[in-house]
Amino acid sequence: MITDVLIIGGGGAAARCAIECSNKNVIIAVKGLFGKSGCTVMAEGGYNAVLNPEDDFKKHFEDTMKGGGYINNPKLVEILVKNAPKELKNLEKFGSIFDRNDDGTIAQRPFGGQSFNRTCYSGDRTGHELMAGLMEYINKLEKVKILEDTMAIKLIVRDDRCYGALFLNMITGDIFPIYAKSTVLATGGAGQLYPITSNPVQKVGDGFAMAYNEGVELIDMEMVQFHPTGMVGTGVLVTEAVRGEGGILYNKNKERFMVNYDKDRLELSTRDVVAKAIYNEIQEGRGVNGGVYLDVSHLDDEIIEERLETTFKQFMDIGVDIRKEPMIVAPTAHHSMGGVKINEKCETNIKGLFACGEVAGGIHGANRLGGNALADTQVFGAIAGRSAEEFAEESQFNLKYIKEYANRLIMDIKEELASKMDNENNKNENKNKNNNENNADVYNVFELINSLKSIMWDYVSIVRNEEGLKKALSEINDLKNKAENVKINGVVEIQKYFELKNMITVAEIIVRCALERKESRGAHYRSDYPETKEEWKGNLVVCNDEIKFLK
């Protein structure tokens, strides 16, 4: 299979990218269902854009830089804030519908860390509405082909040039290549590294790992955002729109504790501040049932039912009427600020490979402001599409040469999988190699994945320190050795095996970078280095097993 542009991913960034380069032949390869398996459709709160004459780009720029601990790439931030309004209008052209004021202007609500009410929304299901419009528009594009249940497992990179990727058919188990003049990573983040997350099951960090394995630079990987409010025990997102509409956080003593952490912004402080505040209240014994109270019962029923419709329904499903009683919430793993290092054209350091959306780093720095992610998907999705189209127009390559290389890669992967298959021949072979029955066939991918998630939650979550991070690194290394001896059976376990390897790679990078950054900044909080230090105002870039600090 060959195409002009290959887009790996199926969320808002991938969709916008496809629209922008739809004059070319485009294949969107999705690990799951298009529009259903990404984080975009689950984003509830809104889309930040400067629309009001009293607002301005400088304010949005400064809010974003300040929220990101001033380690964001200022050029990328400028592109984000200046292009967000235009892309919002494009979304309406594609078919998305946003809430309006009585005078017909687009309604905007307050969100954390922002100096102006600039978050545009569609109730509390903004991401769903955004994806509905994009999908409706893409259905009209004849040159865009969508492959679902198709997991990318390796980029085809030769001589610092990307020629597409190898894929696993998640239904049949077949491994096959898609050759492309341009390849765009839009695979999202890695929230599934943690047992409690708002992310869908597909988001294990595949894009980060595939890129890193081919020598692509990753940036700010230690910066993992925990959304302050998820449903306790499940991680299901409780949108920031709840606080934007006036929701109040209380501890078990009915104290509005945010006054002790940010007395000016209170519940509308940045996510890192609110998440750490909730974590601290729970750790110091002022929590309730593993969380804290989030209360909107003082608001009019009409506001709750219309503007917070999704939240209202999700709590009614568990017997909690938020019109009359508070929710109980706790932090949940949510967003990867770090990712593939890109320039203003979404180019990576590998020719022919581009990145956009959550898989790309540098835009949000140490902490993402709520409402900036949806804008990010559209602004940089469009840029990646234009850049990929331009590269495809100028690009030529020797298909026979690349096919020979890809076929060798596929053979190596099939041999690796064959050695892992849980069949009688392999069992006998293992017994002959080692009489210890607990040797190679005692590990399965599901157990190892769960172990990795526990390690990340225990040592690499909201509060970190050197002792815990070093322990995490040691235990991840142990898991890496165990992963060499797993046995798999069937297509699902083949998929999970690839995911396990990717998760271990990404987890190790996060931990190494977290150990390296000896300060606290944004979402990265070191209890042994609680201060933010001027000398660490810069970025950690990891590539080919080496970490560099760039000021």
DAUR-V186025 format. One record per backbone hydrogen bond with DSSP energy under -1.0 kcal/mol. CO is the residue of the C=O (numbers start at 1). NH is the residue of the N-H. Records with the same first field share a line. If there is no record, write none. Layout:
CO: NH ; NH
This chain:
1: 179
3: 181
4: 182
5: 27
6: 184
7: 29
8: 186
10: 35
11: 15
12: 16
13: 17
14: 18
15: 19
16: 20
17: 21
19: 22
21: 24
25: 5
26: 145
27: 7
28: 147
29: 9
30: 32 ; 150
32: 149
33: 36 ; 37
40: 43
43: 127
44: 126
47: 120
52: 55
56: 60
57: 61
58: 62
59: 63
60: 64
61: 65
62: 66
63: 67
64: 68
65: 70
66: 69
68: 71 ; 366
73: 77
74: 78
75: 79
76: 80
77: 81
78: 82
79: 83
80: 84
83: 87
84: 88
85: 89
86: 90
87: 91
88: 92
89: 93
90: 94
91: 95 ; 96
99: 107
101: 104
105: 101
109: 119
111: 114
116: 118
118: 49
119: 109
120: 47
121: 99
122: 125
125: 129
126: 130
127: 131
128: 132
129: 133
130: 134
131: 135
132: 136
133: 137
134: 138
135: 139
137: 140
138: 141
141: 144
143: 26
145: 28
147: 30
149: 170
151: 168
154: 166
155: 157
156: 163
160: 351
161: 158
163: 180
164: 156
165: 178
166: 153 ; 154
167: 176
168: 151
169: 173
174: 169
176: 167
178: 165
179: 3
182: 6
183: 354
184: 8
185: 356
189: 205
190: 193
191: 194
196: 333
200: 203
202: 204
203: 192
205: 209
206: 210
207: 211
208: 212
209: 213
211: 214 ; 216
212: 215
217: 341
218: 542
219: 339
220: 223
222: 224
223: 337 ; 338
225: 334 ; 335
227: 332
229: 238
230: 330
231: 234 ; 235
236: 231
239: 242
240: 244
241: 245
242: 247
243: 246
248: 295
250: 293
251: 254
255: 251 ; 257
256: 259
257: 260
258: 261 ; 262
262: 266
265: 268
266: 269
268: 113
270: 274
271: 275
272: 276
273: 277
274: 278
275: 279
276: 280
277: 281
278: 282
279: 283
280: 284
281: 286
282: 285
286: 252
288: 291
291: 288
292: 329
293: 250
294: 327
295: 248
296: 299
300: 304
301: 305
302: 306
303: 307
308: 312
309: 313
310: 314
311: 315
312: 316
313: 317
315: 318 ; 320
316: 319
321: 324 ; 325
327: 294
328: 232
329: 292
330: 230
332: 227
333: 198
335: 225
339: 219
340: 361
343: 346
346: 355
347: 343
350: 353
351: 162
352: 183
353: 348
354: 185
357: 360
359: 340
362: 73
364: 367
366: 523
369: 372
371: 48
372: 376
373: 377
374: 378
375: 379
376: 380
378: 382
379: 383
380: 384
381: 385
382: 386
383: 387
384: 388
385: 389
386: 390
387: 391
388: 392
389: 393
390: 394
397: 399
398: 402
399: 403
400: 404
401: 405
402: 406
403: 407
404: 408
405: 409
406: 410
407: 411
408: 412
409: 413
410: 414
411: 415
412: 416
413: 417
414: 418
415: 419
420: 488
421: 423
423: 427
424: 428
425: 429
426: 430
427: 431
428: 432
429: 433
430: 434
436: 439
443: 487
444: 448
445: 449
446: 450
447: 451
448: 452
449: 453
450: 454
451: 455
452: 456
453: 457
454: 458
455: 459
456: 460
464: 527
465: 469
466: 470
467: 471
468: 472
469: 473
470: 474
471: 475
472: 476
473: 477
474: 478
475: 479
476: 480
477: 481
478: 482
479: 483
482: 485
483: 486
488: 422
490: 494
491: 495
492: 496
493: 497
494: 498
495: 499
496: 500
497: 501
498: 502
499: 503
500: 504
501: 505
502: 506
503: 507
504: 508
505: 509
506: 510
507: 511
508: 512
509: 513
510: 514
511: 515
512: 516
513: 517
516: 518
517: 519
521: 524
524: 521
525: 464
531: 520
533: 536
534: 537
536: 538
539: 550
540: 220
541: 548
542: 218
543: 546
546: 543
548: 541
550: 539
